[in-house]
Amino acid sequence: MKVDTTTRGGVATNSWHGQQACAPSFDSNIRDIIGCELAAEVIRSSGILRLRAAGASMLPAVWPGDVLLVSGRNATDARPGEIVLFKRARRLVAHRVVKNIESTTGRQWVTRGDSVEGNDAPVTRNELLGRITLIERGSRQIIPNQSTLSRVASWILSRSDFATKVVLKVAIWVRRTQDSKLKFRESRIEMQDLA
């Protein structure tokens, strides 16, 4: 997962990307480390962070291009069903909590991507950065709850790479179509303004 960091309106905005197809370069490793640490510091200091999702592990709840609002407040109160952000191996990961466990080192969170079959290794308190409190998709704001339909879709996507690829291609086509319609409307408005 690669992290690119910029500041927008006083809030750090990061892009994180899913699995890389080849070994990362030295420069990307440095960017990953700096971006991950910067994101952690922004959450610690301001309590809030915005991230742009690019991976497919959380389909259908989180789509590539969605903006995730992360709150660091009460992150350790995360319950099963909530989506959390954590750092692991110099990368940021946003996955859903499956269960909480108590260990000799304290509370840990077992997480999993909605469209992934297996659980992640338990997340420690030091790795946990915050909870996803809002998903921005275009002009819509979505509270990240998992409906029954979403659970069924997640189950299908976690068992079929083909279904995931089809869903992503349809999503790209829909976004391009929406972008084209928006550009057309904007050009009509500009033409009306000139008349």
Secondary structure, DSSP 8 states (H G I E B T S, - for coil): --EEEEEETTEEEEEE----SS---HHHHHHHHHHHHHHHHHHHHHSEEEEEE--STTTTTS-TT-EEEEE-TTGGG--TT-EEEEEETTEEEEEEEEEEEEETTEEEEEEE-TT-SS----B-TTTEEEEEEEEEETTEEE-----HHHHHHHHHHHH-HHHHHHHHHHHHHHHHHHHHHHHHHHHHHHHHHH-
